[in-house]
Amino acid sequence: MNEVCVVDAAKPSAVSEKTAPAFIDAAGIGAEQILNIAHLCMRLLQSGHGQARLSYWQERTAKELMMAHLGSAIQISAIAKECALSRSHFSRAFKNSTGHTPSAWLLLARLTRAKELLTQTDWAISQVGYECGFADQPHFTRVFARELGMTPGKWRMEKKTAQDQPQRHDPPSQPIGIRSIIQQAHGSTANRN
């Protein structure tokens, strides 16, 4: 009964997303149960089912707080406190729930609001950036261009140009009207004979 079983299991490394070996040393009568539990835990970690997620009310609260403070600075720790979580646990659970880190989600919300203001108002670009929580116009332009591939001014101009142009409709492949109905009727009767 002094047999020793060593299992090499892959677990995520704290330093990188790659897996690092974890050695589990078990001896005695309960060794097989310990190893089975270890394998089960490793499969859960690898499948992602063991990841922390926000509850519905926590996700809603976090998003509402971020939207309410879109034009100003808000600390992630303050949002985490409102969700009754530590900052690190909140950040991890938020990413698992939404697919974005809290700061990335906030940036996307700010850019979405900026696009709305650019199309719905004639405000200066600096004013739009300020209203969306950016420090100044160069910062707003830099972030907007990095995320959307063009500056806010160019984006606004393209949207307004697209709105000013009449919608182009391609002509139908078949003529519409009495003649087409008659042609279809004669064609269908000709095919019957």
C-alpha positions in Angstrom: 0.0 0.0 0.0 3.0 2.3 -0.2 2.7 2.8 -3.9 3.0 6.3 -5.1 1.2 7.6 -8.2 2.3 10.7 -9.9 0.1 12.4 -12.4 1.1 15.1 -14.8 -1.9 17.4 -15.3 -2.0 20.5 -17.4 -3.2 23.6 -15.6 -3.2 27.2 -16.7 -0.1 29.1 -15.7 -0.5 32.4 -13.7 2.1 34.0 -16.0 0.7 33.1 -19.4 -2.3 31.5 -21.0 -0.2 28.4 -21.8 -0.5 25.3 -19.7 2.1 24.4 -17.1 2.5 20.9 -15.7 1.1 20.2 -12.2 2.3 17.1 -10.4 0.0 15.4 -8.0 1.6 12.9 -5.7 -0.8 10.5 -4.0 -0.1 7.4 -2.0 -2.2 4.9 -0.1 -5.7 3.6 -0.2 -7.3 7.0 -1.3 -4.8 7.6 -4.1 -7.1 6.6 -6.9 -9.9 8.8 -5.6 -7.6 11.8 -5.2 -6.3 11.3 -8.8 -9.9 10.9 -10.1 -10.9 14.2 -8.4 -7.8 15.9 -9.8 -8.6 14.8 -13.3 -12.2 16.0 -12.9 -11.0 19.4 -11.7 -8.5 19.7 -14.6 -11.3 18.9 -17.1 -13.6 21.5 -15.5 -10.8 24.2 -15.7 -10.1 23.4 -19.3 -13.7 23.3 -20.4 -14.4 26.7 -18.9 -17.4 25.6 -16.8 -15.6 26.4 -13.6 -15.1 30.1 -14.5 -16.7 32.8 -12.3 -19.5 34.8 -13.9 -21.5 37.7 -12.8 -25.1 37.2 -11.7 -27.8 39.0 -13.7 -28.2 41.7 -11.2 -24.4 42.2 -10.9 -23.9 42.5 -14.6 -26.9 44.9 -14.9 -25.7 47.0 -12.0 -22.1 47.2 -13.4 -23.3 48.2 -16.9 -25.8 50.8 -15.5 -23.0 52.4 -13.3 -20.7 52.5 -16.3 -23.3 54.1 -18.5 -24.2 56.6 -15.8 -20.6 57.7 -15.6 -19.9 57.6 -19.3 -18.8 61.2 -19.4 -16.7 61.0 -16.3 -14.1 58.8 -14.6 -15.3 55.8 -12.6 -13.1 53.4 -10.7 -13.4 49.7 -11.4 -13.1 49.1 -7.7 -16.2 51.3 -7.1 -18.2 49.2 -9.5 -16.9 46.0 -7.9 -17.9 47.3 -4.5 -21.5 47.9 -5.8 -21.5 44.3 -7.0 -20.2 43.0 -3.6 -17.0 41.6 -5.2 -13.3 42.3 -4.9 -11.9 44.2 -7.8 -9.9 41.3 -9.2 -12.9 38.8 -8.9 -15.2 41.4 -10.5 -12.9 42.0 -13.4 -12.5 38.3 -14.1 -16.2 37.6 -13.7 -17.2 40.6 -15.9 -14.9 39.3 -18.7 -16.3 35.8 -18.4 -19.9 37.2 -18.6 -19.5 39.8 -21.3 -16.4 38.8 -23.3 -14.8 42.1 -22.5 -12.8 43.5 -19.6 -14.6 46.3 -17.7 -12.3 49.0 -19.2 -12.7 47.6 -22.7 -16.5 47.5 -22.3 -16.5 51.0 -21.0 -14.4 52.1 -24.0 -16.8 50.5 -26.5 -19.8 52.1 -24.7 -18.0 55.5 -25.0 -17.3 55.0 -28.7 -20.8 53.9 -29.4 -22.1 57.1 -27.7 -19.6 59.2 -29.6 -20.9 57.8 -32.9 -24.4 58.6 -31.9 -23.4 62.2 -31.0 -21.4 62.6 -34.2 -24.4 61.7 -36.3 -27.1 63.4 -34.3 -25.4 66.7 -33.5 -23.2 69.3 -35.1 -21.1 69.6 -32.0 -17.3 70.1 -32.3 -15.3 66.8 -32.2 -13.7 68.0 -29.0 -17.1 68.5 -27.4 -18.2 65.0 -28.4 -15.0 63.6 -27.0 -15.5 65.5 -23.7 -19.1 64.4 -23.4 -18.0 60.7 -23.8 -15.4 60.9 -21.1 -12.2 61.4 -23.1 -9.6 63.7 -21.7 -9.1 65.9 -24.8 -9.7 65.9 -28.5 -6.4 64.3 -29.5 -7.0 61.5 -27.1 -10.5 61.0 -28.5 -9.3 61.1 -32.1 -6.4 58.7 -31.4 -8.7 56.1 -29.7 -11.5 56.5 -32.2 -9.1 56.0 -35.2 -7.4 53.0 -33.5 -10.7 51.3 -32.9 -12.7 52.3 -36.0 -10.0 52.8 -38.6 -10.7 56.5 -39.2 -10.8 59.8 -37.4 -14.1 61.1 -36.0 -14.2 63.9 -38.5 -13.9 61.6 -41.5 -16.4 59.1 -39.9 -18.9 61.9 -39.5 -18.4 63.2 -43.0 -18.9 59.7 -44.5 -22.1 59.2 -42.5 -23.5 62.5 -43.5 -22.6 61.9 -47.2 -24.3 58.5 -47.1 -27.4 60.1 -45.5 -27.5 62.9 -48.1 -27.4 60.6 -51.1 -30.6 59.1 -52.3 -30.9 55.4 -51.8 -30.1 53.6 -55.1 -32.5 50.9 -56.0 -31.6 48.4 -58.8 -34.4 47.9 -61.3 -36.2 44.6 -60.9 -35.1 41.7 -63.1 -38.7 41.3 -64.3 -40.9 44.1 -65.5 -43.7 44.9 -63.0 -47.2 45.7 -64.0 -50.0 44.6 -66.3 -47.7 43.6 -69.2 -45.6 41.3 -67.0 -48.8 39.6 -65.7 -50.1 39.2 -69.3 -46.7 37.9 -70.5 -46.6 35.4 -67.6 -50.1 34.3 -68.3 -49.4 33.8 -72.1 -46.1 32.1 -71.3 -47.8 29.7 -68.9 -50.6 28.9 -71.3 -48.2 28.4 -74.2 -46.3 25.9 -72.1 -49.5 23.9 -71.4 -50.2 23.4 -75.1 
